[in-house]
Amino acid sequence: MPTADELIDARTTDELASVMTAAGAAPATAIRDSGPLLEGLPFSLRVTAVKEAVLNDLPDGYPAFAAVIRAALNQSGFTGWMTFPVNAAVAERALACDVFEPGLDLLAALTPRLTGEMAVRPFLHHDLHRALRPVLEWTRHPDHHVRRLASEGTRPRLPWAPRLTALVADPTPALPVLHALYRDTSQYVRRSVANHLNDISHDHPDTAVATAARWLADPAPTTPALVRHGLRTLVKAGHPDALALLDHDPDASVQVSGPDVRTPEVHVGEHLVFGYEITNTGSRRTRLVIDYVIHHRKANGTLTPKVFKLTTRDLDPGECWSAVRRHSFRELSTRRYHPGVHHVQLQINGQLHGSAAFTLRVPADAALAGPGMRSDLRKGAAR
């Protein structure tokens, strides 16, 4: 995972200052001077500092401000992470000047250089229905980056971004965007649609299932895979309608042996190893979603479950499937481990089976950090 220094640093601001100077913002002093001030700052504060410098160096009036940005887009060097604070500056200046649709149009022009999904959200917070009109037009844009922006920018629970509370409460205003994109030719776009559907499933599972059913009734060849990814959280949670839609019978007749823990004591940095065996005892071929649940011990001694994917298998009557799983307990920035007895269970088509204990050993001086930067943002850096 890249560090803040690897994304936006003094070299980035020097390059951005040169681009903006050539685009008509001479001499771009504030942008260049912001570089040395970034040392030691987290990514979000770096973005804010450079955004403020951009607003300081560029003209106050929106038409002249936008003209500089569009001139910068004529330069091949204006790309990657230097555009991220520029996106934020566009949103702030456009809303301050009450220039709504042109501001969104400029973000659409910028997003092929690096996704503008974060900068779209202030417009949606300001006036949801007004913002959704041009966003819906993006779904017909020839550039797949812009089409993805329509879906990703309107995600209710976009990671590492403020939630769109209006769409968390009622996701239906943004559904026309998803309906327009679920059969998109770009996997990049379809992945965003699936993630948006998964966001909806957290708060409105019935809406998510009904939306998926609508798409499966009029599918592209890629639609079943999109729906599986979009309903993944509901499948892990054993939601019966989601399982049924994907042809996973929650009441499938199976005989389960395991989990059989092979490593009763696990140290952080090692693997839990367990085996399992599943037999279809029914009279017809059955599709099984096989997951497992680790019940992690918390600091207060209680256990909290987390579901992990194993496999999906079609078993004929009498057929048996067995395997061994290795689950890593490597140090993660997103999880703090606590010592003591943990448990592992199998979950088949949403139903829990078996339970086995193991002991996790954690070094006394272990201090695992909190969550890192959202990895989705990295994909734009390689464009």
C-alpha positions in Angstrom: 0.0 0.0 0.0 1.5 3.4 -1.0 2.3 5.9 1.7 1.2 9.5 1.7 4.7 10.5 0.6 4.4 8.3 -2.4 1.1 9.9 -3.5 1.4 13.6 -2.8 4.7 15.2 -1.9 6.9 18.2 -2.7 7.8 16.8 -6.1 4.1 16.4 -6.9 3.4 20.0 -6.0 6.4 21.2 -8.1 5.1 19.3 -11.1 1.5 20.6 -10.4 2.9 24.2 -10.1 4.6 23.9 -13.5 1.5 22.5 -15.1 -0.7 25.3 -13.7 1.9 28.0 -14.6 1.9 26.8 -18.2 -2.0 26.7 -18.1 -2.1 30.4 -17.1 -1.9 30.5 -13.3 1.6 32.0 -13.2 3.5 31.9 -11.1 1.6 29.3 -9.0 3.6 30.3 -5.9 1.2 28.9 -3.3 1.1 25.5 -5.0 4.9 25.3 -5.1 5.4 26.6 -1.6 2.9 24.0 -0.2 5.2 21.1 -1.0 7.7 21.5 1.9 4.7 21.9 4.3 3.4 18.4 3.5 6.1 16.5 5.4 4.6 14.4 8.2 1.0 15.1 7.2 -1.5 12.3 6.5 -3.0 12.0 3.1 -6.2 13.8 3.8 -4.4 16.9 5.2 -2.0 16.9 2.2 -5.0 17.0 -0.1 -6.5 19.9 1.9 -3.3 21.8 1.9 -2.7 21.5 -1.9 -6.4 22.2 -2.6 -6.1 25.5 -0.7 -3.0 26.4 -2.6 -4.8 25.7 -5.9 -7.7 27.9 -4.8 -5.2 30.6 -3.9 -3.2 30.6 -7.1 -6.1 30.3 -9.6 -8.6 33.1 -10.4 -11.5 33.7 -8.0 -14.2 33.8 -10.7 -15.4 30.4 -11.8 -15.1 30.9 -15.6 -11.5 32.0 -15.4 -10.7 29.3 -12.8 -12.2 26.6 -15.0 -10.4 27.9 -18.1 -7.0 27.3 -16.3 -8.0 23.8 -15.4 -9.2 23.0 -18.9 -5.9 24.4 -20.3 -4.1 22.1 -17.9 -6.0 19.1 -19.3 -4.2 19.8 -22.6 -0.9 18.8 -21.0 0.0 15.1 -20.7 1.9 15.8 -17.5 -1.4 16.8 -15.7 -2.3 13.3 -14.5 -2.3 11.0 -11.5 -2.3 12.1 -7.9 -1.6 15.7 -8.5 -5.2 16.0 -9.9 -6.8 14.7 -6.7 -6.6 18.0 -4.8 -7.5 19.8 -8.0 -10.8 17.8 -8.1 -11.5 18.9 -4.5 -10.7 22.6 -5.5 -13.2 22.3 -8.4 -16.0 21.2 -6.1 -15.3 23.9 -3.6 -15.0 26.7 -6.1 -18.0 25.6 -8.2 -20.3 25.4 -5.1 -19.0 28.6 -3.7 -19.8 30.4 -7.0 -23.2 28.6 -7.3 -22.0 27.0 -10.6 -23.5 23.5 -10.3 -23.7 21.7 -13.6 -20.5 23.3 -15.1 -18.6 22.1 -12.0 -19.8 18.6 -12.5 -18.9 18.8 -16.2 -15.4 19.8 -15.3 -15.1 16.8 -12.9 -16.2 14.5 -15.7 -13.4 15.9 -17.8 -10.9 15.5 -15.0 -11.8 11.9 -13.9 -10.0 10.1 -16.7 -6.7 11.5 -15.2 -7.7 10.3 -11.7 -11.1 9.4 -10.4 -13.2 12.3 -9.2 -15.5 10.1 -7.1 -14.7 12.0 -3.9 -15.3 15.4 -5.4 -18.7 14.5 -6.8 -20.1 14.0 -3.3 -20.2 17.6 -2.1 -22.6 18.2 -5.1 -24.8 15.3 -4.0 -24.9 16.5 -0.4 -25.7 20.0 -1.6 -28.7 19.1 -3.9 -29.1 15.4 -4.5 -31.7 15.4 -7.2 -30.1 18.3 -9.1 -26.7 16.5 -9.1 -28.2 13.2 -10.2 -29.5 14.7 -13.5 -26.0 15.2 -15.0 -24.7 12.1 -13.2 -27.4 10.0 -15.1 -26.2 11.6 -18.4 -22.7 10.3 -17.6 -24.0 6.7 -17.9 -24.0 7.3 -21.7 -20.6 8.8 -21.9 -18.1 7.2 -24.3 -15.3 7.1 -21.7 -15.7 4.3 -19.2 -14.0 6.3 -16.5 -16.8 8.8 -16.6 -19.4 6.0 -16.7 -17.8 4.5 -13.6 -17.8 7.9 -11.9 -21.6 7.9 -12.2 -21.8 4.7 -10.1 -18.9 5.1 -7.8 -19.5 8.7 -7.0 -23.1 7.9 -5.9 -22.2 4.9 -3.7 -24.0 5.4 -0.3 -21.1 3.9 1.7 -18.1 4.7 -0.5 -15.1 3.6 1.7 -13.0 6.4 3.2 -15.5 9.0 2.1 -18.4 10.7 4.0 -21.6 8.7 3.6 -24.3 10.0 1.4 -26.9 10.0 4.2 -29.8 10.7 1.9 -29.0 7.6 -0.2 -28.2 5.5 2.9 -31.8 6.3 4.0 -33.3 5.8 0.5 -31.2 4.4 -2.3 -33.9 4.6 -4.9 -33.0 8.0 -6.4 -29.7 6.6 -7.7 -31.1 3.3 -8.9 -31.6 4.7 -12.5 -27.8 5.1 -12.7 -27.3 1.4 -11.8 -30.0 0.3 -14.2 -28.3 2.1 -17.0 -24.9 0.6 -16.2 -25.3 -3.0 -15.0 -24.8 -4.3 -18.6 -21.9 -2.0 -19.4 -19.2 -3.4 -21.6 -16.4 -2.4 -19.2 -15.6 -4.6 -16.2 -14.3 -1.5 -14.4 -17.8 0.0 -14.6 -19.6 -3.2 -13.7 -17.4 -3.8 -10.7 -18.5 -0.4 -9.4 -22.1 -1.2 -10.0 -21.7 -4.4 -8.0 -20.0 -2.6 -5.2 -22.8 0.1 -5.2 -25.4 -2.7 -5.0 -23.5 -4.2 -2.1 -23.6 -0.8 -0.3 -27.4 -0.8 -0.7 -27.6 -4.3 0.7 -26.2 -3.1 4.1 -29.2 -0.9 4.8 -31.9 -2.1 2.4 -31.4 -5.8 1.7 -34.8 -6.3 0.1 -34.2 -3.4 -2.3 -30.8 -4.9 -3.2 -32.4 -8.4 -3.9 -35.3 -6.9 -5.9 -32.8 -4.8 -8.0 -30.7 -7.9 -8.7 -33.7 -9.9 -9.6 -34.7 -7.2 -12.1 -31.3 -7.4 -13.7 -31.3 -11.2 -13.9 -34.6 -11.0 -15.7 -33.0 -9.0 -18.4 -29.4 -10.0 -18.3 -26.2 -9.6 -20.2 -23.8 -12.6 -20.2 -21.9 -10.8 -17.4 -24.9 -10.1 -15.2 -24.8 -13.3 -13.0 -21.3 -12.6 -12.0 -22.1 -8.9 -11.2 -25.1 -10.0 -9.1 -23.0 -12.6 -7.2 -20.5 -9.9 -6.3 -23.2 -7.3 -5.5 -25.0 -9.7 -3.1 -21.9 -11.1 -1.4 -22.6 -9.5 1.9 -26.2 -10.9 2.0 -24.9 -14.3 1.0 -22.4 -14.3 3.8 -25.2 -13.2 6.2 -27.4 -16.1 5.0 -30.1 -13.8 3.6 -32.6 -16.4 2.3 -33.9 -14.4 -0.6 -30.4 -13.5 -1.8 -29.4 -17.2 -1.5 -32.5 -18.3 -3.4 -32.0 -15.8 -6.2 -28.5 -17.2 -6.7 -29.9 -20.8 -6.6 -28.4 -21.6 -3.2 -31.0 -23.5 -1.1 -30.7 -22.6 2.6 -32.3 -25.9 3.4 -30.0 -28.1 1.3 -29.6 -31.6 2.7 -26.0 -32.0 3.6 -23.9 -33.9 6.1 -21.0 -31.8 7.5 -17.9 -33.1 9.2 -15.7 -30.4 10.8 -14.2 -28.0 11.1 -11.4 -30.2 12.3 -8.7 -27.9 13.7 -5.2 -29.1 13.0 -3.4 -26.2 14.8 -5.0 -25.9 18.2 -2.5 -23.1 19.1 -1.7 -20.3 16.7 0.7 -17.5 17.1 0.2 -14.1 15.3 2.0 -14.4 12.0 1.1 -18.1 11.7 -1.9 -20.0 10.1 -4.9 -21.7 11.5 -5.3 -24.9 9.7 -8.6 -26.9 9.6 -10.2 -29.6 7.5 -13.8 -30.2 6.6 -16.0 -32.6 4.6 -19.4 -32.0 3.1 -21.7 -34.7 1.6 -24.9 -34.0 -0.4 -27.5 -36.2 1.2 -30.3 -35.0 -0.9 -31.9 -36.4 -4.0 -30.8 -33.7 -6.5 -27.7 -31.8 -7.5 -27.2 -28.9 -5.1 -25.1 -25.7 -5.3 -23.4 -24.9 -2.1 -21.8 -21.6 -1.0 -19.2 -22.8 1.5 -17.8 -20.1 3.9 -16.2 -20.2 7.3 -16.6 -17.9 10.3 -13.8 -16.9 12.7 -15.1 -15.7 16.1 -12.4 -13.3 17.1 -11.9 -12.5 20.8 -12.2 -8.8 21.6 -10.5 -6.8 24.4 -13.4 -7.2 26.7 -13.4 -11.0 26.3 -16.5 -11.3 24.0 -16.4 -12.9 20.6 -17.2 -11.2 17.3 -17.8 -13.2 14.1 -16.3 -12.5 10.7 -17.2 -14.5 7.6 -14.6 -15.6 5.1 -15.1 -17.1 1.6 -14.1 -20.7 1.0 -15.7 -21.9 -2.3 -18.8 -22.6 -4.2 -19.5 -26.2 -5.2 -22.1 -28.2 -7.1 -22.5 -31.6 -5.6 -24.5 -34.5 -7.0 -26.6 -36.7 -4.7 -24.2 -38.7 -2.5 -21.1 -36.7 -3.7 -18.6 -35.7 -1.0 -16.3 -32.7 -1.0 -13.4 -32.4 1.4 -10.6 -29.8 1.8 -8.1 -28.2 4.1 -8.0 -24.5 4.7 -5.1 -22.3 5.9 -6.3 -19.0 7.5 -3.6 -16.4 8.0 -3.2 -14.5 11.3 -0.6 -12.2 9.8 -0.4 -8.7 11.3 -2.9 -6.3 9.6 -3.3 -2.6 9.8 -7.1 -3.1 9.8 -7.4 -5.5 12.7 -6.1 -5.8 16.3 -5.8 -9.3 17.6 -6.4 -10.3 21.2 -5.1 -13.4 22.9 -7.3 -16.3 24.1 -9.7 -18.9 22.8 -11.2 -18.3 19.4 -13.7 -20.4 17.5 -14.2 -21.4 13.8 -17.4 -22.6 12.2 -18.4 -23.6 8.7 -21.3 -21.8 7.0 -23.0 -23.5 4.1 -25.7 -21.7 2.2 -26.0 -19.3 5.1 -26.4 -22.1 7.8 -23.8 -22.6 10.5 -22.3 -26.1 11.0 -20.0 -27.3 13.7 -17.7 -25.4 16.0 -14.1 -25.9 17.0 -11.9 -23.9 19.4 -8.3 -22.8 19.0 -6.0 -20.5 21.1 -4.4 -17.4 19.6 -1.2 -16.3 21.1 -0.4 -12.6 20.8 2.9 -11.0 21.7 2.6 -8.8 24.8 4.2 -5.8 23.0 2.0 -6.2 19.8 0.6 -2.8 18.8 -1.2 -3.1 15.5 -2.1 0.1 13.7 -5.5 1.3 12.6 -6.9 1.2 9.1 -4.8 2.4 6.2 -5.7 4.4 3.2 -8.5 3.1 1.0 -6.9 0.9 -1.6 -9.5 1.6 -4.3 -7.9 5.0 -4.8 -4.7 3.4 -6.0 -6.2 2.2 -9.2 -6.2 5.7 -10.7 -2.5 6.2 -10.2 -1.7 3.7 -12.9 -3.8 5.3 -15.6 
